Amino acid sequence: MESIPSSSGRGARGEGDPTPDIRHTAATIQVVNYEEVDRAKERAAPPEPLPPPPAIPLGPLSLADVLQTTTTAFPPLIEARLERARVEGEVIEAWGAFDTKLKGESNNAPLGFYKNYWHGLDLSQPIWNTGGELYAGYFIGRGTPKPWYGERETNAGGDFSLGGRLPLLRDRNFDDRRAGVLAGGIDRRAVEPFIQGQLLMIFREAAAAYWKWVAAGQSFQAEQALLDLADDRVEQIQKRVDAGDLAKIARIDNERLIAGRRAKLIAAERKLQEAAIKLSLFYRDAAGAPIVPTADTAPRSFPPDTPPIEVTADDAATASLASQALARRPELAELAFLRERTCIELKQAKNDYLPLLDFEVEASKDVGQPTSKGDKTPFELKASLKGELPVQRRKAAGKIQQVRAKLAQIDAKRKFVANKIVVETQDAVSALLAAKGRIEQASKTVELAEQSLELGRLQFEAGDEDIITLNIREQAVTDARLALIEAQADFHSAVAAVQTALGSLPNEE
């Protein structure tokens, strides 16, 4: 039988050998019984069905479609929204510092010279208004404790106590627990401008990616139309060459044009694919998986060149828009909340600078039969005053200095962010006006280039113009259309930039 070389190229070394063997093994051609193969397929288990493809809307893909999926399925936005739950957890954790605490202990010493047992239960509650805490307890002791642990022995019914601690200086009006709760409340309010800021940034990027994809689709169509012109002329030129009306070089020039235009079409197709792949980051299905839009879903034309807000080159109008941006942008609100939170840190640092001076009072009473060593029934009342003060107080002083510097940094940052917002608004307005002007000029250029091409075709058919000159006219029309497409894409991207600069979301109005 005839043999054919194997295409594996692995030879006798096996699959795991990284060094390929240049010798080819022989494989014998055998007669295949296809009826037996079909019967085997029928006996085999049916394959698992493939998952359905992502749902793609009928008709052209709109910016609203992209933004809708971005809002619901874009991972960074989901991450930003989950910040609400995280911060809410921090608030709950901060309030945990004011939880009622129940503590207990049970100690047993059954062996040894001193046999004793003592058990206790305490309930404490921190106080918000004045700091400190209130507590109540129960303690019972049995056996024969060591003489120096006489307080462990109680009357038969045990010892009941009630007391409290009241700070007089440090922690009186403010402490770490109240600081945590207040800071958590500020963080909870700061989440919303954070999410809004993420929305604006992501929607601006999504709009720019969308309009770049639309422009790439229309540019591909323009390059395709230019190639079709040369393809459609092949038969016409061949007939005129055969008739002696045109020189053979005209056919060669046209074939050269076809090759060059096909290369440009391939480059345009690559740009379209690149734009579609980048757009898939924002365009997603219900499960959140990216969808690469197909070329046939790209709109064939741009919406009208009318921005949803009035934009002029007047300095006063631009200043008014900048003022609106300063009032609405979430970045400034975020910094305001950050400053408020830092002020809490400053208040906390000033509290730590104060001396510690606590007043404690406790009342207790034993009940039941007296102990073997005496009766502990009489009511007891204890009061104490405790103080503490680091002499240099450098820890608190250093903290105050840090926080004050941080406040100054926030003020400087806020000023710079305000400047950036104004500049961003001015730049977006400038880009919008420039793109609108380019659209007007590019539209005129397209119109004039098309008129010139029409006259050129008539001259070519009459034999008064060569194929090279006609190509120049066709290329001029395509270049003008590409410039118009680019200007329109820049215009609509600038519209989205103006809207996000003003703190609103882009749309297609």
C-alpha positions, 0 to 999 in steps of 0.5 A: 500500500501507498504510505504518506508521511506523518505531519506530527514531526515528533518521531520516536521521541514521544510527546514529552520530548521537547526536541523534535525528530526530523524523521517522519513516520509512515502511516498506512492508508486504510479503507474506511467503512463509513456506514459503520462509522455512522452507526457508531455515531448513532450509538454514541451519547449525544454531545452536550449542547453548547451554551447559547450565544450572547444576545445581541440587539436587532438593528444598529447598536446604540450608545444607550445599549452600551451604557445600559449594560455598562451600568448593570454589568461593568465590574468596576461599577459593581465594585464601586456599588459594593462600597456601600455594603463595605462602609455600612459594615464599618458603621456597624463595627464602629457602633459595636464599641457601644455594645452591652458586654457580658463577662463571666468567669468560673474558677475552681481549686478542689485540691490542695491545702486551700480549697476554694471556688469563686464565680463572677458575672459582669454586665457593662454598658458604655455611655455615649454622652459623657463617656465612661461606662456603667456596670453591674456584677455578681460574685460568689466565693466558697471554700477556704481561700488564702488569707491574702485573697480574703475578698474572694469569700462572700456570704452564702448568697454572693455579692451584688455590685453596681458602679460606674466610671466617669472621665473628667478630662480626656474622653469626657466630650470625645473619645475613640469610640465616638470618633469611629461612629462619627467617621463611619457616618461620614464615610457612608455619606461619602460613598454616593459621590464616590460612586457618581465619580466612577460612573462619570469616568467610566461612562465617558470612557464608554462613550469615547470607545463607542464613537471610535467604534462607529467611526471605524465601521464607517471608515471601513465602509468608505475604504470598501466603497473605494475598492469597489470602484476599482473592482467595477472598472476592471471589465470596462478597462479590459474592453477599452484596452482590447479595443485599443482605446486605452493603453495596457498600462491602464489595466496594470495601474488599475490592478495596482490601485486594487492591491493598494486599496485592498491593503488599506481595507485590511488596515481599516478592518483591523481598526474596526476589530480593535475598536470592537474589542475595546468596546466589549469591555463596556458592552456586556451580556446579562451574565457580565461577559463581554460582547464583541459587537459585529461590524453589521451592528455598527450604525451607518451614520452619526446622529445630528450634530446638535449638542444637548446643551447650548455651547458657544465660544463666548467666555461668559458662557464657558465660565457659566458652564465651569461654575455649574461643573464646580457645583455638581462634580462629585470629586469636590463633595468627596474632598469635603467629606474627607475634610470633615472626617479629618476634622474628627481626627483632629478632635480625637488628637486634641482629646488625647492631648488632655490628661486622663482623670477618671472618677469611679464609684462602686456600691456593693452588698453581700447577701445570705448567711455570713462567712466562716470568718465574719459577716460581709452583709454591710453595704459598701461604697467605694469612690476613687479618682485615677489620673495619668499624664505623659509628661512630654505628651509627644504622641498626642502633639505629633498626632495634632501636627499630622492632622493639621498638615493633612487638612492643609493638604486637603485644602490644597488638593481641593483647589487643584481639583477645582482648577482641573474641573474648570480646565476640563470643562473649558477643554471639552467645550473647545473640543466640541466647538472645534469638532463642529467647525471641522464637520462644516468644513469636511462636509464642504470638502466632501461635496466639492470632491464628489463634484470633481470626481463626477466630472473626472469620470466623464472625462475618463470615459471620454478619454480625456483623463488617465486612470492615475488622475481619476484615482487621485480624485477618488482618493480625495473623496474617500479622504474627505469622507474619512475626515468627516467621519473623524470629525463627527466621532470627535464631536460626539465624544466631545459631547459626552466629555462636556456632559461628564464634565458638568456632572451629568451622564452622556446620552444620545439626545 
